[in-house]
């Protein structure tokens, strides 16, 4: 089964960038997605807002932390992932997060200037950890190549 989701919405809190003990960047932010429609019976506009927690990894996490902030309208493409844990009281909790493969500014009501960043993979072209293992949520070598 495919587990791909594309969301367009506004960032509700500035991205928070942290680093794992191995040095991998992870960014988290909130996203509000508005759905608006006109009620056929009353002709009134109605709106429903859904809130999502978004997580992204590696260089993209660092770029997100540097590039977007609360209120920025973005497009997020990724997958849904359920995370479970126990509270200090022993209660079980779980939540569904969006693990982003791509985060991009929406150009519907804004403009953006793109600044290409040089890759720091040392010529391999792929995202790897210090042990040569692929970094989670980073594209493989072929996805790193320029399309033209």
C-alpha positions as CSV (number, residue, x, y, z in Angstrom):
1,X,0.0,0.0,0.0
2,X,1.1,3.6,-0.7
3,X,1.3,5.9,2.3
4,X,1.9,9.3,0.6
5,X,0.4,12.5,1.7
6,X,0.6,16.0,0.2
7,X,-0.5,18.9,2.4
8,X,-0.6,22.7,1.7
9,X,-0.9,24.9,4.7
10,X,0.6,27.5,7.1
11,X,3.3,26.8,9.6
12,X,1.9,27.3,13.1
13,X,5.2,27.4,15.0
14,X,8.7,28.2,14.0
15,X,10.7,25.0,13.0
16,X,12.8,23.6,15.8
17,X,16.0,22.0,14.7
18,X,17.7,19.5,17.0
19,X,20.5,17.0,16.5
20,X,20.5,13.3,17.3
21,X,23.5,11.9,19.3
22,X,25.0,10.8,16.0
23,X,24.8,14.4,14.7
24,X,21.8,14.1,12.3
25,X,19.6,17.1,12.1
26,X,15.8,16.8,12.7
27,X,13.4,19.6,12.4
28,X,9.8,19.7,13.6
29,X,7.0,22.2,13.0
30,X,3.3,22.5,13.1
31,X,1.1,22.8,10.0
32,X,-2.5,24.1,9.8
33,X,-4.4,23.0,6.7
34,X,-7.6,24.9,5.9
35,X,-10.5,23.5,4.0
36,X,-13.1,26.0,2.9
37,X,-16.4,25.5,1.1
38,X,-19.7,27.2,0.6
39,X,-22.7,25.5,2.2
40,X,-25.2,24.9,-0.5
41,X,-28.2,25.3,1.8
42,X,-27.2,28.5,3.5
43,X,-24.8,29.9,0.9
44,X,-22.5,30.7,3.9
45,X,-18.8,29.9,3.7
46,X,-17.6,27.3,6.2
47,X,-14.1,26.3,7.2
48,X,-12.4,23.3,8.8
49,X,-8.8,23.4,10.0
50,X,-6.7,20.3,10.5
51,X,-3.4,20.5,12.5
52,X,-0.4,18.3,11.8
53,X,3.0,17.8,13.3
54,X,5.7,17.6,10.6
55,X,9.2,16.1,11.0
56,X,12.1,16.2,8.5
57,X,15.6,15.0,8.6
58,X,19.2,15.7,7.5
59,X,20.1,18.7,5.3
60,X,16.5,19.4,4.5
61,X,15.8,19.8,8.3
62,X,18.6,22.4,8.4
63,X,17.3,24.2,5.3
64,X,13.7,24.2,6.7
65,X,15.1,25.8,10.0
66,X,16.9,28.5,8.0
67,X,14.2,29.2,5.4
68,X,10.7,29.1,6.8
69,X,8.9,30.5,9.9
70,X,5.6,30.7,11.5
71,X,2.9,31.9,9.1
72,X,4.8,30.7,6.0
73,X,2.6,28.8,3.5
74,X,4.3,25.6,2.5
75,X,3.7,22.4,0.6
76,X,4.7,19.2,2.3
77,X,5.0,15.8,0.7
78,X,5.7,12.8,2.8
79,X,4.2,9.9,4.7
80,X,2.2,9.3,7.8
81,X,3.9,7.6,10.7
82,X,2.5,6.6,14.0
83,X,4.6,7.1,17.1
84,X,3.8,5.5,20.4
85,X,5.2,6.1,23.9
86,X,4.4,5.7,27.6
87,X,3.8,8.7,29.9
88,X,5.6,9.0,33.3
89,X,2.3,7.6,34.8
90,X,2.5,4.5,32.6
91,X,-0.3,5.6,30.3
92,X,0.1,4.6,26.6
93,X,-0.1,7.4,24.1
94,X,0.3,7.6,20.3
95,X,0.1,10.2,17.6
96,X,0.4,10.4,13.9
97,X,3.0,12.6,12.4
98,X,3.9,13.6,8.8
99,X,7.5,12.6,8.0
100,X,8.4,15.0,5.1
101,X,10.3,14.0,2.0
102,X,9.9,17.5,0.6
103,X,9.1,20.9,2.0
104,X,8.6,23.8,-0.3
105,X,7.3,27.4,-0.1
106,X,3.9,27.9,-1.7
107,X,4.1,30.6,-4.4
108,X,0.4,31.1,-4.5
109,X,0.6,34.4,-2.6
110,X,4.3,34.9,-2.2
111,X,7.6,34.9,-4.1
112,X,10.8,33.0,-3.2
113,X,14.4,33.3,-4.1
114,X,16.1,29.9,-4.6
115,X,19.7,29.6,-3.4
116,X,21.3,26.3,-4.4
117,X,23.5,24.9,-1.6
118,X,26.7,22.9,-2.4
119,X,26.4,19.3,-1.3
120,X,28.9,18.2,1.4
121,X,28.8,14.5,0.7
122,X,32.4,14.3,-0.5
123,X,31.7,13.3,-4.0
124,X,29.6,10.2,-3.3
125,X,26.4,12.0,-4.2
126,X,24.4,10.1,-1.6
127,X,23.4,10.9,1.9
128,X,25.2,8.7,4.3
129,X,26.0,8.6,8.0
130,X,29.6,8.5,9.4
131,X,29.5,4.7,9.0
132,X,28.6,4.8,5.3
133,X,25.0,3.8,6.0
134,X,22.2,5.8,4.2
135,X,20.7,8.4,6.4
136,X,17.0,7.8,7.2
137,X,14.6,9.8,5.1
138,X,17.3,11.1,2.7
139,X,17.0,10.2,-1.0
140,X,19.3,7.5,-2.5
141,X,22.2,8.3,-4.8
142,X,20.2,8.4,-8.0
143,X,17.8,10.9,-6.6
144,X,20.6,13.3,-5.8
145,X,21.6,13.7,-9.5
146,X,20.5,16.8,-11.4
147,X,17.6,16.1,-13.8
148,X,19.4,18.0,-16.6
